[in-house]
Amino acid sequence: MKDVYLAIVLAPLAGAIIAGLGGRFIGRSGAHWVTIIGVGISSVLSLFAWKHLMFDGGEVYNAEIYTWLKLGDLKFSVGFLVDQLSVTMMLVVSFVSWMIHIYTIGYMRDDPGYQRFFSYISLFTFAMLMLVMSNNFVQLFFGWEAVGLVSYLLIGFWFKRESAIFASLKAFIVNRIGDFGFLIGIAAVLMYFNSLDYMQVFSQAGTLENPTLSLIPGMEWSVLSFICICLFIGAMGKSAQVPLHVWLPDSMEGPTPISALIHAATMVTAGIFMVARMSPLYELSETALSLILLVGAVTAFFMGLLGLVQHDIKRIIAYSTLSQLGYMTVALGASAYSVAIFHLVTHAFFKALLFLAAGSVIIALHHEQDVRRMGGLYRYMPVTWFTALIGSLALVGFPLTSGFFSKDAIIEAVHYSQLPFAGLAYAAVLAGVFITALYTFRLFFLTFHGEERMDRHTWEQLGESPGVVTFPLFMLAIPSLVIGAYLVGPMVLGDYYKDAISVSAGHAAWFNEMVSHYSGAFDILVNSWKHAPVWLALAGIFVAWLCYIRYPHWPGRIADMSAVIYRLFVRKFYFDEVYQAVFAGGARNAGNALWQWGDVRAIDGFLVNGTARAVRRFSASIRTLQTGYLYHYAFAMIIGLLLLLAVFVHQLM
Amino acid sequence: MFQSLPLLSLLIWAPILGGIFVLLVGSRQRESSKLFALVVSSLVFLLSTLLYFRFDTTSVLMQFVEYSVWIDTFNINYHLGVDGISVPLILLTTFTTVLVVIACWVVIETRLSQYLAAFLILEGLMIGVFVSLDAILFYFFWEAMLIPMFLIIGVWGGPGRIYATIKFFLYTFLGSVFMLVALLYLYSKMGSFYIFDLYRLPLSLAEQKWIFIAFLLAFAVKIPMWPVHTWLPDAHVEAPTGGSVILAAILLKMGGYGFIRFSLPITPDAGAAMAGFMIVLSLIAIVYIGFVALVQQDMKKLIAYSSVSHMGFVTLGFFIVFSIMEQAGSNADAVMGLAGAMMQMVSHGLISAALFLCVGVMYDRVHSRQIADYGGVANTMPVFASFMMLFAMANAGLPGTSGFVGEFLVILSSFRANAWIAVIAATVLILGAAYTLWMYKRVIFGDVANEKVAGLQDVSPRETSFLLLLAVAVLLLGLWPAPLFELMETTLNQLVEHISQSKVT
C-alpha cells in the first residue's frame, strides 16, 4: 500500500509543480487538466484506501518514508500513519478539493492568474494530505505550516488589492502566534517522551500523568496539561478559535473557491483533526479538555451572533464557519472526538457547498457580495437556489440532512459531559442552534427571495452559472444530504475509528448514553421531535422568515432599538481595533523605541561614537597621509598587523 | 588521482593566485577576467565538493591534514585540516563565491577586475580561516580577510562608505587584538599554537574566564552579538551587493566558527560559568533585534538586523549546551543544540545571501533600497517575486526550507535547559514572519506604486541562475537535512564529549 499512499500525496504535488513552473507552456487548460487529474488520482486512491481499511480488513499503515534528520538515537522522519481517522480525512480533503478544482475552471475563467491559482490549490491539497497522513510531529508541523503558507498565498491572491494583502499578512501572523504555542508543545513532547513519533509518544502517555513542571516558581503544572494546552494553542490559531479567530473573516478577501476549500472545509479543521489525533494525550488532561470546552463554547456562541449583522455574503458564511468550528471544539472538549470528526466531515461538504453556491451568486452578480443588493435570485438561478437550500438546511441541522445528525450528536455529547464548563457549553450550543438557523436563513432569504435589489444592468444579465460550476454544487449537495444518515451509525454509535481515537472510561458517559438511547440513524430521526434542537432550528428559520420576508422593516427597527449591542456586533466586539492598537501598534512602537534609544543613542551614541569621535580627530590629523590609492591602505594595514605581532612576540620572549 | 592532492592548500591558494592574476592582467581584459573569475571560483567549488565526498564521517580525527614548518622559532606551522565543523562552512564559502561572481557580472562598472580579484582573494583567505589548525595561521587569515572586505566596502560602496568601513574595521580589529593576546598567553603556557594542543591545556577557572572574554570580544563582534552589532547594518547598507552577500553569508560565520573552534573547547569551564550570560545576550538579540528589524525603512538594514536576530540562535545553540549538560547530564541532548546552531549558520548563509541578492536585483534597476520607493513589484517581475517569496518564507523559518531546521533544533534543545528560554526564542516564529513578510508585502505586493516599478524588467537568465541555485540549496537542506547532520555528527559528539570534561587543574 505504500505506493498507493505515496501516489495520493505526490499526485497533487506533481500537478502543482507542473502548473506552477510550467504554467506558461501548458497554458490555461493544461494547468487545470494536470491539477484536476492529480487531485483526481488522490481522490480515487483515497477512496480505495478507505475501502481497503474499512471493508477489506486492511491493516493500519504506519511506516517511515525517509529519514529527515538523525542525531544519535533521535530520528525525525517523514512517514505515514493511515488509520481510520486519517483515511477519513484523506477522503474528505481530496474529494472536496477535487470538486473545487473543477469549480475553479468556471469561477476563475477570466483571471490572469489562472495557472498560478491551480498550482496553489493543488499545492494546498498536497500539504493538507501531508498533515493528515503524518505519523509524527515534525511532519505534522510541516503540513501545518505549509497549509498556512498556501492559505497566505491564496488570501493575497489578488495582490493588487490592499485589503487582500493586509488580510493575508494578518492571517499568517495570527497563525504564527498559534504555531508558536504549537512548537513549544512539540518541544515539550520531545523532552518528556524522547520521541516525536506518534505511536511512541502515545504508548508512553500514561507514564506522564503525574509529573509536573514549574514555569513560574511556586506553580506546578501537570506536564501533560502543559503539552495539551500548548498544542491546543496551535489548534486555536489554525481552527480560528477565540481569541485567535480574527484572521478568518478577513480571509474572505481570497477568491471564493479557496474560501470553500481552505477556510471552510479543510485547513481550518486541521486543529480539530490534530486534537482528535492526540486523543490519547488529551484524555489524560481534564484541565486541557475543560479549556477546550470553554473556548469552543465561546466561539460557537459569540461568533454566531456576529453572523447576524454582516452584509457580505461570504463573511456571513465565514462567521458561520467560526461558529461551527466552535461546535467541533466543544465536542472535542467533551471527549466526543469521533463526533467532532463526524461534524467536521458533514460540515466540510455542506459548508463547501454553501461557499460555492455563494460563489455562483457572486459570478452571476458580477462580483457583488453585499446581500443588500441581492434578492429574488431563485427565479434566475434554480440550481444554485436548490443546492444552497440543501446546504442551508444541513447547516441549520434540519432533520434528515447530514448536519442534523452531527450537530445533534455534539449537543447530546456535551449534555452528558461532567467537566467544568460543560453546563455553559451545553447552553451555548443549544442557543447556537437558534442563532445558526437565524443567520443562515437570513442569508438565504435575502439572497434568493424577497425583493430584487440589484441594479438594472446586473439584473438584465442574470442567469444560471455554467456546468463546471453547477456540477460541483450537485456533487457536494448529495453528501450534504445523505452522509449524516449513512455515517451516524458507525461513526457515533459504532466502532468506526477502532484504535485511532481513544476515550478513557471516565469520559465515555456520552457514548454509553447515546448507545443506550439510539440504535441507528432512523431511531435518531424519529425521536428528534422530542428534543429541543429541532424546535430551536425551526424557530430560527421562522424568525428569519418573519424578519426578512414577511416584515422586512423589522431588522432595521430592532437594530435601532438596541443600538449599543448592534454596534458592538458590527464592530465584532472590537477585537480588531484592540489587536491593531495593542499588538501591531505596540510592536512598532517597541521596535522604534529599541532602535532609536537602544541602538542609535545608547550603543552607537554613547559607546561607539565616543570611539568614533576619537577616530575622527585622529583621522583629521593623518588626513595628509591619505593618498587615495588602495594599495597604500592595504599595505599600511598589513604592516601594522605585522608590527603588532612583532611587539607581542617580542614581549613574549 | 586526487588522493595525493594537497586539497586544502589548493582551496586556499588557487583562488588567491587566481585573484592576483586577475588583478595583474584584468584591467585591460574586462570580459576575459570575468570569465576567468567564474572558471576559477567554479573549479574551487567543484574541488571543495571532494571534501564532502571523500570525508570519513566516522572518524573523529582531522582529515586532509597538511603540515609543514613555517616559523620554527615560535613553533608556528602551516598546519591544515578539516572536520565535520569546517567542511560545511567551506562548502558554503565556495558556493557563495560562485554566486557573487555571477552577481557582479554586469553590475559593477568601475574596476571590475579588481572587484573580482578582491573576492577571489577573500575566498582563499576565508577558507584559510576554516582549515587552519595552527592558531597563528588562523589569526593571519582572520586578519588578512579584513583587508579585501574593507576594500570592497570602501571602494565599491555607497556614499557613507567611509564611516561604515571605519566602524567595521575598528569594531572587528579591536576585538581581534584581544584574541591575539589570548592566543599568545596560551602559547606561553603550552609552547604550541596547534589548536588541539590548546584543547588539552589545563587552565584554572580564572585564566579560562579571561581567555574566554578575550575570545568573546573577537567573536561576538564578528557574529555579531548584541550589543556589539551596530557596525553590521551600516556596513551592509554601504557595501555593494556582493560585499553584503559575503559579509552576511560567510564573515558572520567566522564568529560562530571561532566560538565552536576556540571558546568552547579551550575554555569549557568558563563557558559553563558564563553560559547564562551568553544565553541572555542571545535571547536579547533574538527578541530585541526582531523588534528593531520590524521598523526598518531600508531593506538592507532590515535584512542586516534580521541576520543579527538569526545569529542569536547560533550563540544560543552553542551555549545552551552547557546548560543542558548541567541539567540533564546527557551529552546526546547537548549535541542537538550544537547541531542546530551549525545548521543555522549554513542556512543563514544561504538565506541571507539570497535576500541580499534579491535586494541587489531590485537596486540595480531602481537604485534605491528604501521600502517606500517600491510597491507592486510582483506586477512587473513575477518570476523574481516568486523567488523572493521563497527566500522570505525561508527567512521566516518555514518548515521545508533550511531556515526551519536550525531554529527548530535549537528551540527543541533549549526547552531541555529551561522552558522559558525556548518560549522566548520561539517568538522568532512571530517576529521573523512579521518583519520579513511585512517588508515583502510593502515591496512586492500591491498595485504598481510608481513609474520606476512600472518599468521594471523581470530577472535575466544570469540573475535567475544564482537565485535558482540558492532556491535549490534552501529547499534541499530543508527537505533533506540528514546528509549535513551525518557530516557533522561524529565531530560534534566528540566536541561535546570534550567540553563536558573540566579542564580546571
Interface residues (C-beta under 8 A of the other chain):
Chain A: Y66 T67 W68 L69 K70 L71 G72 D73 L74 V138 F141 F142 E145 A146 L149 Y152 L153 G156 F159 K160 E162 I165 F166 S168 L169 F172 I173 R176 I177 D179 F180 L183 I184 I186 A187 A188 L190 M191 L213 L215 A587 R588 A590 G591 N592 L594 W595 G598 D599 A602 I603 D604 L607 V608 T611 A612 V615 S619 L630 Y633 A634 M637 I638 L641 L644 L645 F648 V649 L652
Chain B: F74 Q114 E143 A144 L146 I147 F150 L151 G154 V155 Y163 I166 K167 L170 Y171 V177 L180 V181 L184 Y187 S188 P227 T230 W231 Y288 F291 V292 A293 L294 V295 Q296 A332 V335 M336 A339 G376 A378 N379 M389 M393 L398 P399 G400 F404 V405 F408 I411 L412 F415 R416 A419 W420 A422 V423 A426 T427 L429 I430 A433 A434 L437 W438 K441 I444 F445 G446 D447 L479 W480 P481 A482 F485 E486 E489 N493
